[in-house]
Amino acid sequence: MSRSNTIWVTLLALIATSVSAESTSTRLSGGKTTVKKDGPNAYSMPAANLPMSKRLDFSVGNSFFRNPWVQAPASTDARDGLGPLFNTNGCQNCHIKDGRGHPPEENDQHAVSMLVRLSIPATTEEQKQTVKVSGVIPEPTYGGQLQDFALPDMDPEGQIHITYDEVAVSFKDGTSVMLRKPNLGIVELAYGDMHPDVMMSARVAPPMIGLGLLESVPEATILGFAEQQAKDDTAVAGIPNYVLDVRSKEMALGRFGWKAGQPNLMQQNAAAFNGDVGLTSSLFTEENCTDKQDLCTDSLSGGDPEVSDKILNFVEFYTQHLAVPQRRSIDNPEVLQGEALFKKVGCENCHRTNIQTAQRADLPALSNQTIHPYTDLLLHDMGEGLSDGRPEYAASGSHWRTPPLWGIGYTQEVNGHTYFLHDGRARNLTEAILWHGGEAEAARNQVLAMSKKEREALLAFLNSL
């Protein structure tokens, strides 16, 4: 072989090695925590770098997340205290296989993996001061969330009823897509009429993967995204949501929930135990009845509190260490084209990647990881089409936290559907994109101008995540 040919072969080998190394790092959405797992359990694996000595804690937390809670008193006294009003008797019923919930199908009696937040506008000075701390004013009779289940011989608060109007949208090439716009209602109210100015917001359960990594992103990083967007000459201008940390009694950066209404996983989990399952804890000591409902005083408690700090700690550890599955097909030319289009139209302005987590002495598996979550954890105005008309702290009705996209390509095989957005109105990724308005309207319009081949490439990229 000639010297020139030898040099050429060496260069090709170096290029191949470089591409391979880049692909490996890009494939690992959750850094070293990322797992290689396909199928229905792709969202249910512990972080790949979690040592065996900690896997038992993960499994114990999983058991309290997965298994049902029961009415008190019961022989299973570690899991009693359910209700009396609730949305589900176990976390896994909403976060199905640790994945994404969905709106009720036609003729379903219960929503199950969807809930409805309730509040009223702050009109008095006292209420306006209250919302600065609490974020919302609960509906006087039904509280901050509708419970559509109750213990035997008790009445649930009501039932969620959704109908849809069709909205036609056309691509530049003439292809038409029918979007569905939900009309949310509550029927069979058991405790009287709601406030005439009630504000309602339907929410499906989001996936549980990678939450500990998102909790580990430094606050300065998130605020840096907001500062950069404010300086850039674009319509994108995310804002942080500051919410009450019920333990410290101070305001903290919101990270979790569709409007970033919870500051950390401990509080997110405790709030879900309280609002969704009807259980008290050291963070939320009151039952979820209002003073116009006597069910809570008439039913037996499962303890004081019903969810011990020990159980909360196990569930927190579990939710912190649920791993993100690795990306697939990252070297596929169509996927690479779709990634380039994703960046070109400006999607990455909000759906951020290449983020470094902080050093956490108590959580070494989550520390110092380069992650690719495709979120900035900021609130963005998504336009009137997606508005629920219900403010929450700094979030207006049209503000939503950027949802992470990692693992989104596994939705069908894990959950058996492809319903997206906060209320599950989008039946696939195309519909989800076309509902983007407000700050994302310019990006949406560029997608509308794409050819069929370009749209397919964009979807191929999203499904590779």
Protein Blocks (a to p, Z undefined) as FASTA:
>chain_A
ZZklmmmmmmmmmmmmmmmmmmmmmmmmnljmbccdedjklmmcccfklcfklmmmmmmm
mmmmmpccdddddfklmlgheajbdfbfcfklmmgghiacddddehiabgklaccddddd
dfbfklmmmmmmnopacdfklojbdcfbdcehiacfbdcdddddddddddfkopacdddd
dddddehianbpadfkbccdddddddfehklmmmmpcfklmmmmmmmmmmpccfbdcddd
ddddfklopacddfbdjkopafbfklmmmmmmmmmnopacfklmcccbdfkbcklmmpcc
ebjcfbdfklmmmmmmmmmmoccdddehklgmklmmmmmmmmmnopmmmmcghiaddddf
klmmlgoiacdehpghiacdebjklpgoiaehjbcfkbccdddfehklmmmmmnopacec
jkomagbfklmmmmpghjlmmmmmmmmmpcfklmmmmmmmmmmZZ
